[in-house]
Amino acid sequence: MNTKYRHLFNEAFSVEKYKDLIQDINSEFDYEVTFRIGESPFFIRNELKQQLIEGCNQVIDFIKRDDFRSLTNRALELNRKVPNEDNHTTFLAIDFGICEEDGKIVPKLIEVQGFPSLFNFQYHLSKKFVSHYPFLSELTPFLNGLNHESYLKLVEEAICNNHPKENVILLEIEPEKQNTKIDFYYCHRDIGIPIVCVTELIQKGKQLFYKNDKGEEILVKRIYNRVIFDELDLRTDLKLNFDFSSDVDVEWAGHPNWFFRISKFILPYLKGKYFIETTLLSDIKEIPKDLENYVLKPLFSFSGSGVIFHVKKEDIEAVIEKDLYILQRKVNYKPIIQSPNGKVKAEVRILAVWKKDAPSPTLVTNLVRLSRGEMIGVKFNLDKDWVGGTVGMFEK
């Protein structure tokens, strides 16, 4: 990590300043953020930054392979297929655990998602940190030479694709109840698109509509999709006027099919120093004897649900649909961030945007999660400090 800025930050930090930061965020929309925000950014040295970029580029090279669709068609067969899939995903989220291997720090790919993350919230979180710790203006959360203005422009272009804002919607399941709704609020304010619940969509033939604040039906031309099918399938109580399997005249900013294609499904294919030994459960001929060194994960779950960290032979034998699970070797997360009371583990999610006609996605910014627990994630770090979601700051 960047020791200069770690020292500067820790000298300036206080619990009161942290509370002021949280209050500053909460006051934006008179809404208390429901997930924990970490006390500090992660100050990333250029060496680690270059490793993260190299790892991302290797993932992207695989996704750009000519046979990528044929390799991942099975992922759609195992789930569902939505019509009118575009040529490539609009968003990428590539998660790396900051690990130790042979005495050296190395990022290891934990997960990759063809799905949007907190693109708007992270933008503002970095600004809040700079506001409360002005010396952080010497650093940047962005990649590829982007700044606040060019970043937001790129994200807006990817979401809207030059359509009028009223014809582009952010679609979610009961957005007011989502843990990430602070990101929706910022998206609505930054970009100007409405936030719409899946139950509010109206299908007429091949067209979709929503009602604006005046009760007028407005044509939907493009959907910024934040719907996770895992959650939708469980919500049998919802009454939908739209079927995702319908062939409708609408563009997707984040077509649902890419959520399945670019997922843990591709991890067994990825080989190299940034990738972890991962095997589809259905391909395992003999259960490893050292199961304490493995994690069992469902392919298409979200936010860590269904993961078994302490795997037993019975857990593997109990899995009926073995082509829906992977067995992944554990990695050694290295506590690397110095807090006032011990060191903290980190996971870095690099966020990328892939504009419609661009040959490749652009790495744009990041999201960092801090942890003191066995697994990364808020629910594994209850009642701890210096944990939660934050942002990585790079040298300019």
Secondary structure, DSSP 8 states (H G I E B T S, - for coil): --HHHHHHHHHH--HHHHHHHHHHHHTTTT---SS-B-SS-EEE-HHHHHHHHHHHHHHHHHHTSTTHHHHHHHHHHTS---SS--SS-SEEEEEEEEEEETTEEEEEEEEEESS---HHHHHHHHHHHHHHSGGGGGEES-STT--HHHHHHHHHHHHHTT--GGGEEEEESSGGG-TTHHHHHHHHHHH---EEEGGG-EEETTEEEEE-TTS-EEEE-EEEE---HHHHHH-TT---S--TTS--S-EEES-HHHHHHSSGGGGGG--STTS--EEEGGG-SS--S-GGGEEEEESS-STTTT-BSS--HHHHHH-S-GGGEEEEE---B---EEETTEEEEEEEEEEEE--TT-SS-EEEEEEEEEESSSSSSGGGSTT-SS-EEE-EEEE-
